[in-house]
Amino acid sequence: MPFSLPAGGRLAALALTFAVTLSALGGTAATASADATVFGPLPPRNPATAGNGTAGMHGDSASSDTTPYPGPGTGKIAYSRTALASACPTIVVGADGYVVTLCTTIFGQTPTVHLLDPASGADLASLPLPKGSLFGGVYSYLDNKDRLVAVDGNSNLVRIGHHRTGGGTGWALTVDQSTPLAGAVPAGDSIVGLSPAWNGKVWFATTGGVIGTADTDTGTVRTLATGEGVQNSISTVPGHTAVATDHALYLLSEAPDGTPVIDWRAPYDRGPARKPGQLSWGTGATPSFFGPGDGTEYVTITDNAAPHEKLLVYRVDGGPTPICSTPVLTQYANSGTEDAVIASGRSVFVTNTYGYPYPALPAGAPASRPASANFDGGLSRVDVNAEGTGCTVVWNSSVKSAALPRLSVADGKIYTVSVTGPTGSAGLNTFASYHHAVLDPATGAQLTSSFLGIGLVYNPLQMTGTTGPDGTLYQGTETGVVRITKG
């Protein structure tokens, strides 16, 4: 999901059986296949990134929103908060275990990189970057040398490393490499999405619909223009890159000189207008690759159809006709999402953000229709059939997820932050209660809910959490990072 910076202030463990939980949550479950609780495989690890699950906002370059690591589980938890006076949408963990987060300050809207101590969550070092657009540089990733790859406000593609200082007593964040991209970005445009190819080049997309590749060793940049807007990140698997504009899903590859080549373009229903709870008019989802074979057979997004959005699933090698176009979150009068989906094996999980009151919008965002709506939350699970010819809704759940959930294929649980209480714009920042929530992906049942806090301090703004190899979950919020471990 794109993250929007706050404009102002905001800030009971419960174990239920399957039957009681579905009744309490309003969930409905279809009969699942014998392997319904087996998810994966993980997509192939990109050799240019850190390990799957910890390399980027959506876990990996395929944007599967899965992790190979078990989370804190359903027992007692312990948690602490690192106050950074910033919203922190990207949290990554390197091979050395150190946590790197890209945040944007509440006051001044300055993108800032922080290095956090994995043992305590303490802020060890920070590095402000030149300020650009609200979304510029948000979608960054960690490379295979534990350097954060991002774009600064001057359209420089930078690799930021963390290094010991003072004889090993301190830390510093430094720009270790910088590649200018300004010549490839039209005036007034900005880069929104980044993802590396398997050959080491970096794919990027701008809000104005320019798609390009950059060779950071030679400085060579190649582009094509779509003429359509982009507000979400992009995804890469071996030989393929997926970009969702506000009109269509593109699957691309590279010409020998690195120029992007359109393999196919699939237009989708962008709906009559931007929906409340979305940041742009069109899909709110980053494309996600998934599949039961090698994790790359399918690519999926949501559209913006009214009154209910649809999940669209395509065969990567099958061209622009979807194998299914399935309405989701139909337990409500309306649905829409600003979150990427979870995609693993033959299953896709879609989160409803319709009505979610973001505190700020991108420049030029059109008015929503209607102007506002109640935030109902909820999730749907959709499975692709074994033949790869259609999809079925397995369950609907009314869990009010205030974060983009993450599926652990290690412990078979979905982790998110749920919200109770008033969920209007003022309520989310004042009296709403936020909970570490664990869901059963087989049924949609909420397994546990552990209270975290109230108001703006704990509001996750539909951002996703990242689980480290030790099982620690790091959740970005409107004002910093919450560190959650087993109690």
C-alpha positions as CSV (number, residue, x, y, z in Angstrom):
1,M,0.0,0.0,0.0
2,P,1.2,3.6,-0.4
3,F,1.6,5.3,2.9
4,S,0.3,8.8,3.6
5,L,1.8,11.0,6.2
6,P,-0.3,12.2,9.1
7,A,-1.6,15.7,8.9
8,G,-2.2,15.9,12.7
9,G,-2.3,13.9,15.9
10,R,-3.8,10.3,16.4
11,L,-3.0,7.5,18.5
12,A,-7.7,-8.6,26.5
13,A,-6.4,-11.5,25.2
14,L,-9.2,-13.5,23.7
15,A,-9.0,-17.2,22.6
16,L,-12.0,-18.5,20.8
17,T,-12.9,-21.8,19.3
18,F,-13.5,-22.0,15.5
19,A,-17.3,-22.1,15.8
20,V,-17.5,-19.3,18.4
21,T,-15.0,-17.1,16.6
22,L,-16.8,-17.3,13.2
23,S,-20.1,-16.5,14.8
24,A,-18.6,-13.6,16.8
25,L,-16.7,-12.2,13.8
26,G,-19.5,-12.8,11.3
27,G,-17.2,-15.0,9.3
28,T,-18.4,-17.6,6.7
29,A,-16.3,-20.6,5.7
30,A,-16.5,-22.8,2.7
31,T,-15.3,-26.4,2.7
32,A,-11.6,-26.3,2.1
33,S,-9.5,-28.8,0.1
34,A,-7.3,-31.2,1.9
35,D,-4.2,-29.0,1.5
36,A,-6.0,-25.8,2.4
37,T,-3.8,-25.1,5.4
38,V,-0.6,-25.7,3.5
39,F,0.7,-22.4,2.0
40,G,3.7,-21.7,-0.1
41,P,6.1,-22.2,-1.7
42,L,7.8,-18.9,-1.0
43,P,8.7,-17.0,-4.2
44,P,12.3,-17.5,-5.3
45,R,14.7,-15.3,-3.4
46,N,16.0,-12.4,-5.4
47,P,19.8,-12.6,-5.5
48,A,20.0,-8.8,-5.3
49,T,18.0,-8.5,-2.0
50,A,18.2,-9.6,1.6
51,G,16.3,-12.8,2.5
52,N,12.6,-13.4,1.8
53,G,10.3,-11.9,4.4
54,T,12.7,-9.2,5.5
55,A,13.8,-7.6,2.2
56,G,11.1,-5.0,1.6
57,M,7.7,-3.6,2.6
58,H,6.0,-6.6,1.1
59,G,8.6,-9.1,2.3
60,D,10.2,-10.0,-1.0
61,S,10.5,-8.7,-4.6
62,A,7.5,-10.8,-5.6
63,S,5.4,-8.8,-3.1
64,S,3.9,-11.9,-1.6
65,D,3.4,-10.4,1.9
66,T,4.6,-13.7,3.4
67,T,7.4,-14.6,5.7
68,P,9.4,-17.8,6.2
69,Y,9.7,-17.0,10.0
70,P,7.3,-17.8,12.8
71,G,5.8,-14.8,14.5
72,P,5.1,-14.2,18.2
73,G,2.4,-16.8,18.2
74,T,-0.9,-17.0,20.1
75,G,0.5,-16.9,23.7
76,K,1.3,-14.0,25.9
77,I,3.3,-11.2,24.2
78,A,5.7,-8.5,25.3
79,Y,6.0,-5.2,23.4
80,S,7.9,-1.9,23.4
81,R,7.7,1.2,21.4
82,T,10.4,3.2,19.6
83,A,9.2,6.8,19.4
84,L,10.5,8.4,16.2
85,A,7.9,11.2,15.6
86,S,7.5,9.7,12.2
87,A,5.3,7.3,10.3
88,C,7.4,4.2,9.3
89,P,6.0,2.2,6.4
90,T,9.2,0.2,5.4
91,I,10.9,-2.0,8.0
92,V,13.6,-4.4,6.8
93,V,16.1,-6.7,8.6
94,G,19.5,-7.6,7.2
95,A,21.7,-10.7,7.5
96,D,23.4,-9.1,10.5
97,G,20.1,-8.9,12.3
98,Y,20.0,-5.1,12.4
99,V,16.7,-3.4,11.7
100,V,16.5,-0.6,9.1
101,T,13.4,1.5,8.7
102,L,12.5,4.3,6.3
103,C,10.2,6.8,7.9
104,T,8.7,10.2,7.2
105,T,8.7,12.8,9.9
106,I,5.4,14.1,11.1
107,F,6.7,17.7,11.1
108,G,8.4,18.6,7.9
109,Q,7.6,15.4,6.1
110,T,11.3,14.6,5.8
111,P,12.2,11.0,4.7
112,T,14.6,9.6,7.3
113,V,16.4,6.3,7.6
114,H,16.8,4.8,11.1
115,L,18.9,1.9,12.3
116,L,17.3,0.1,15.2
117,D,18.9,-2.2,17.8
118,P,17.4,-5.7,17.3
119,A,17.8,-6.5,21.0
120,S,15.9,-3.5,22.3
121,G,14.5,-1.5,19.4
122,A,16.6,1.5,20.3
123,D,17.3,4.1,17.7
124,L,21.1,3.7,17.0
125,A,21.5,6.1,14.1
126,S,19.5,8.2,11.6
127,L,20.0,9.8,8.2
128,P,17.6,12.4,6.7
129,L,17.2,12.3,3.0
130,P,16.3,15.2,0.6
131,K,12.6,15.7,0.6
132,G,10.5,14.9,-2.5
133,S,6.8,14.0,-3.0
134,L,4.7,12.4,-0.3
135,F,5.2,8.9,-1.8
136,G,8.7,9.4,-3.3
137,G,11.1,6.8,-1.9
138,V,8.6,5.1,0.4
139,Y,8.9,1.8,-1.5
140,S,12.5,0.9,-0.8
141,Y,14.3,-2.5,-0.2
142,L,17.3,-4.0,1.4
143,D,20.0,-5.3,-1.0
144,N,22.2,-8.3,-0.6
145,K,24.8,-6.2,1.3
146,D,22.3,-5.0,3.9
147,R,22.1,-1.6,2.2
148,L,18.8,0.2,1.9
149,V,18.0,1.0,-1.7
150,A,15.8,4.1,-2.0
151,V,15.2,7.2,-4.1
152,D,15.7,10.6,-2.5
153,G,13.9,13.8,-3.3
154,N,16.4,14.8,-5.9
155,S,15.7,11.5,-7.9
156,N,18.9,9.9,-6.9
157,L,18.9,6.1,-6.5
158,V,20.9,5.6,-3.3
159,R,22.3,2.7,-1.4
160,I,22.5,3.4,2.3
161,G,24.8,1.3,4.5
162,H,25.2,1.1,8.2
163,H,28.7,1.1,9.7
164,R,30.5,1.0,13.0
165,T,32.1,4.2,14.2
166,G,34.2,5.4,17.1
167,G,36.2,2.2,17.3
168,G,33.2,0.1,17.3
169,T,31.2,2.0,19.9
170,G,28.7,3.7,17.7
171,W,26.8,3.5,14.4
172,A,26.5,5.7,11.3
173,L,24.3,5.6,8.2
174,T,25.9,6.7,5.0
175,V,25.1,7.0,1.3
176,D,27.5,4.3,-0.1
177,Q,26.3,4.7,-3.7
178,S,24.3,7.2,-5.7
179,T,22.9,6.9,-9.2
180,P,21.2,10.0,-10.7
181,L,17.8,9.3,-12.3
182,A,16.6,12.9,-12.7
183,G,17.3,12.8,-16.5
184,A,14.7,10.0,-16.8
185,V,12.1,11.6,-14.7
186,P,9.9,14.3,-16.3
187,A,9.6,17.7,-14.5
188,G,7.1,17.5,-11.7
189,D,7.1,13.7,-11.7
190,S,8.6,11.5,-9.0
191,I,9.6,7.8,-8.5
192,V,7.2,5.8,-6.4
193,G,8.2,2.1,-6.8
194,L,11.5,0.2,-6.9
195,S,12.4,-3.5,-7.3
196,P,15.5,-5.2,-8.5
197,A,15.8,-7.6,-11.5
198,W,17.7,-10.9,-11.2
199,N,20.5,-9.4,-13.3
200,G,21.2,-6.6,-10.7
201,K,19.5,-3.8,-12.6
202,V,16.9,-1.8,-10.6
203,W,13.4,-1.4,-12.0
204,F,11.5,1.8,-11.1
205,A,8.1,3.4,-11.9
206,T,7.1,7.1,-11.5
207,T,3.8,8.5,-10.5
208,G,3.4,9.8,-14.0
209,G,3.7,6.3,-15.5
210,V,7.3,6.2,-16.7
211,I,8.8,2.7,-16.2
212,G,12.5,2.2,-16.3
213,T,15.6,0.2,-15.5
214,A,18.8,1.5,-14.0
215,D,22.2,-0.1,-14.0
216,T,23.8,1.3,-10.8
217,D,27.3,0.0,-11.9
218,T,27.3,1.9,-15.2
219,G,24.7,4.6,-14.6
220,T,22.7,3.5,-17.7
221,V,19.0,4.2,-17.5
222,R,16.4,3.0,-20.0
223,T,12.7,3.9,-19.9
224,L,9.3,3.7,-21.5
225,A,6.2,5.9,-20.9
226,T,2.7,4.5,-20.3
227,G,0.9,7.8,-19.9
228,E,-0.9,6.3,-16.9
229,G,-0.5,7.1,-13.2
230,V,1.3,4.7,-10.8
231,Q,0.7,5.0,-7.0
232,N,1.9,1.6,-5.8
233,S,5.1,-0.4,-5.8
234,I,6.3,-2.8,-8.4
235,S,7.2,-6.5,-8.2
236,T,9.9,-8.7,-9.8
237,V,10.5,-12.4,-10.3
238,P,12.9,-14.1,-12.7
239,G,12.4,-12.6,-16.1
240,H,9.3,-10.6,-15.3
241,T,8.3,-7.3,-13.7
242,A,4.7,-6.3,-12.9
243,V,3.5,-2.7,-12.6
244,A,-0.1,-1.7,-11.9
245,T,-1.1,1.7,-13.2
246,D,-4.4,3.4,-12.5
247,H,-5.8,1.8,-15.7
248,A,-4.1,-1.5,-16.3
249,L,-1.7,-4.2,-15.1
250,Y,1.5,-4.5,-17.1
251,L,3.8,-7.5,-17.3
252,L,7.2,-6.5,-18.6
253,S,10.6,-7.9,-19.5
254,E,13.9,-6.4,-20.7
255,A,15.3,-5.8,-24.1
256,P,19.1,-6.7,-24.4
257,D,20.0,-3.1,-23.7
258,G,17.8,-3.0,-20.6
259,T,14.9,-1.1,-22.2
260,P,11.5,-2.2,-20.7
261,V,9.4,-4.3,-23.0
262,I,5.6,-4.7,-22.5
263,D,4.8,-8.5,-22.7
264,W,1.1,-7.8,-22.1
265,R,-1.2,-5.1,-20.8
266,A,-4.5,-6.0,-18.9
267,P,-6.9,-3.1,-18.5
268,Y,-9.2,-3.4,-15.4
269,D,-12.4,-1.8,-14.1
270,R,-11.1,1.3,-12.3
271,G,-14.6,2.2,-11.1
272,P,-16.5,5.4,-11.3
273,A,-14.3,7.3,-8.8
274,R,-11.8,7.0,-6.0
275,K,-13.4,5.2,-3.1
276,P,-13.1,6.5,0.5
277,G,-10.3,4.5,2.1
278,Q,-8.2,4.7,-1.0
279,L,-5.4,7.1,-2.0
280,S,-5.9,7.1,-5.7
281,W,-8.4,6.3,-8.4
282,G,-7.7,2.8,-9.5
283,T,-6.2,-0.3,-7.9
284,G,-4.8,0.2,-4.4
285,A,-2.7,-3.0,-4.7
286,T,0.9,-3.6,-5.6
287,P,1.0,-6.6,-8.0
288,S,1.8,-9.9,-6.2
289,F,3.3,-13.0,-7.8
290,F,2.4,-16.4,-6.4
291,G,1.7,-20.0,-7.3
292,P,1.8,-23.6,-6.0
293,G,4.7,-24.6,-8.2
294,D,7.6,-22.2,-7.9
295,G,5.7,-19.2,-6.5
296,T,5.7,-17.3,-9.8
297,E,3.0,-18.8,-12.0
298,Y,0.3,-16.2,-11.3
299,V,0.2,-12.5,-10.8
300,T,-2.7,-10.7,-9.1
301,I,-4.2,-7.3,-8.2
302,T,-7.5,-6.0,-7.1
303,D,-9.6,-3.7,-9.3
304,N,-11.7,-0.7,-8.2
305,A,-15.1,-2.0,-9.4
306,A,-18.2,-0.7,-7.6
307,P,-19.8,-1.6,-5.3
308,H,-17.4,-4.5,-4.6
309,E,-13.9,-4.7,-5.9
310,K,-12.8,-7.9,-7.6
311,L,-9.7,-10.0,-7.3
312,L,-8.0,-10.4,-10.7
313,V,-5.7,-13.4,-11.2
314,Y,-3.6,-13.9,-14.4
315,R,-1.3,-16.6,-15.6
316,V,2.1,-15.0,-16.1
317,D,2.5,-16.9,-19.3
318,G,-1.1,-16.7,-20.3
319,G,-1.6,-13.1,-21.5
320,P,-4.0,-10.4,-20.4
321,T,-7.1,-12.4,-19.9
322,P,-7.6,-13.2,-16.1
323,I,-8.3,-16.7,-15.1
324,C,-10.7,-15.3,-12.6
325,S,-12.4,-12.0,-11.7
326,T,-13.9,-12.6,-8.3
327,P,-15.9,-10.1,-6.2
328,V,-14.5,-10.0,-2.6
329,L,-15.5,-8.6,0.7
330,T,-19.1,-9.0,-0.2
331,Q,-20.2,-9.2,3.4
332,Y,-20.4,-5.4,3.2
333,A,-22.4,-3.0,1.0
334,N,-19.1,-1.7,-0.5
335,S,-15.5,-2.9,-0.6
336,G,-12.2,-1.6,-1.7
337,T,-8.6,-1.7,-0.7
338,E,-5.4,0.3,-0.4
339,D,-3.4,-2.8,0.7
340,A,-1.5,-5.3,-1.3
341,V,-2.8,-8.8,-1.0
342,I,-1.2,-11.8,0.7
343,A,-0.5,-14.4,-2.0
344,S,0.8,-17.9,-1.4
345,G,0.4,-21.3,-3.0
346,R,-3.1,-21.2,-4.5
347,S,-4.5,-18.7,-1.9
348,V,-4.9,-15.0,-1.9
349,F,-6.1,-12.9,1.1
350,V,-7.6,-9.5,0.5
351,T,-8.0,-6.8,3.2
352,N,-10.8,-4.2,3.1
353,T,-9.8,-0.6,3.7
354,Y,-13.1,0.9,2.4
355,G,-13.8,4.0,4.5
356,Y,-10.4,4.0,6.3
357,P,-9.7,7.7,7.0
358,Y,-6.2,8.4,5.9
359,P,-4.9,11.7,7.3
360,A,-3.4,13.0,4.0
361,L,-3.7,12.2,0.3
362,P,-1.2,12.4,-2.6
363,A,-1.1,15.7,-4.5
364,G,-3.8,15.8,-7.1
365,A,-5.9,12.9,-5.7
366,P,-9.5,13.3,-7.0
367,A,-12.4,13.5,-4.6
368,S,-13.7,10.2,-3.4
369,R,-17.3,9.1,-4.1
370,P,-18.9,9.2,-1.5
371,A,-16.9,11.8,0.4
372,S,-16.6,9.5,3.4
373,A,-17.9,6.1,4.7
374,N,-17.7,3.9,7.8
375,F,-14.7,1.7,8.1
376,D,-15.9,-1.9,8.3
377,G,-12.6,-3.7,7.9
378,G,-12.8,-7.4,7.0
379,L,-10.8,-9.9,5.0
380,S,-11.6,-12.5,2.2
381,R,-9.7,-15.6,1.2
382,V,-9.9,-16.7,-2.4
383,D,-8.3,-19.9,-3.8
384,V,-7.3,-20.7,-7.3
385,N,-8.6,-24.1,-8.3
386,A,-6.1,-27.0,-8.9
387,E,-6.6,-26.7,-12.7
388,G,-5.7,-23.0,-12.7
389,T,-9.0,-22.1,-14.5
390,G,-11.0,-20.3,-11.8
391,C,-11.3,-19.1,-8.2
392,T,-13.5,-19.6,-5.2
393,V,-14.1,-17.5,-2.1
394,V,-13.2,-19.7,0.8
395,W,-14.2,-17.5,3.6
396,N,-15.1,-13.9,4.7
397,S,-14.2,-12.5,8.0
398,S,-15.1,-9.2,9.7
399,V,-11.9,-8.7,11.6
400,K,-11.1,-4.9,11.5
401,S,-7.5,-4.9,10.3
402,A,-5.8,-1.5,10.7
403,A,-2.6,-2.9,9.2
404,L,-1.7,-4.8,6.1
405,P,-1.5,-8.5,7.4
406,R,1.4,-10.8,6.9
407,L,1.2,-14.6,6.5
408,S,3.8,-16.8,8.2
409,V,4.3,-20.0,6.2
410,A,6.4,-21.3,9.1
411,D,3.7,-21.3,11.8
412,G,0.7,-21.1,9.5
413,K,-0.8,-17.9,11.0
414,I,-1.7,-14.4,9.8
415,Y,-0.4,-11.5,11.9
416,T,-2.0,-8.0,11.9
417,V,-3.1,-5.1,14.1
418,S,-6.8,-4.9,14.6
419,V,-8.8,-1.9,15.8
420,T,-11.9,-1.6,18.1
421,G,-13.8,1.4,19.2
422,P,-14.4,4.6,17.2
423,T,-12.8,4.4,13.8
424,G,-13.7,7.7,12.3
425,S,-10.8,10.1,11.6
426,A,-10.9,11.6,15.1
427,G,-11.5,8.2,16.8
428,L,-8.5,6.5,15.2
429,N,-6.3,9.1,16.7
430,T,-7.9,9.4,20.2
431,F,-10.0,6.6,21.6
432,A,-9.6,3.6,19.2
433,S,-7.9,0.6,20.7
434,Y,-5.2,-1.3,18.8
435,H,-4.5,-5.0,19.3
436,H,-1.9,-7.5,18.1
437,A,-4.2,-10.0,16.3
438,V,-3.5,-13.5,15.1
439,L,-5.8,-15.1,12.5
440,D,-6.2,-18.7,11.3
441,P,-5.7,-18.6,7.5
442,A,-7.6,-21.8,7.1
443,T,-10.9,-20.4,8.5
444,G,-10.5,-16.6,9.0
445,A,-11.1,-17.1,12.7
446,Q,-9.3,-14.7,15.1
447,L,-7.2,-16.8,17.4
448,T,-6.0,-14.2,19.8
449,S,-6.1,-10.4,20.4
450,S,-3.6,-8.7,22.7
451,F,-4.1,-5.1,23.6
452,L,-1.3,-2.7,22.5
453,G,-2.5,0.8,23.1
454,I,-4.8,3.6,22.3
455,G,-4.8,6.4,19.7
456,L,-2.2,7.9,17.4
457,V,0.8,6.3,19.1
458,Y,-0.3,2.8,18.0
459,N,-2.2,3.6,14.8
460,P,-0.5,1.5,12.1
461,L,-2.1,3.4,9.2
462,Q,-2.6,0.2,7.1
463,M,1.2,-0.4,7.1
464,T,2.6,-3.9,7.3
465,G,4.7,-5.5,10.0
466,T,8.0,-7.4,9.4
467,T,9.0,-10.5,11.3
468,G,12.7,-11.0,11.9
469,P,14.5,-14.4,11.9
470,D,14.2,-14.5,15.7
471,G,10.4,-14.2,15.6
472,T,10.3,-10.6,16.7
473,L,7.6,-8.6,14.9
474,Y,8.3,-5.0,14.0
475,Q,5.1,-2.9,13.3
476,G,5.3,0.6,11.9
477,T,2.9,3.1,13.3
478,E,2.0,6.7,12.8
479,T,4.7,7.8,15.3
480,G,7.4,5.1,15.3
481,V,7.9,1.3,15.5
482,V,6.3,-1.2,17.9
483,R,8.5,-4.3,18.7
484,I,6.5,-7.4,19.6
485,T,7.9,-10.6,21.0
486,K,6.7,-13.7,22.9
487,G,5.9,-12.8,26.5
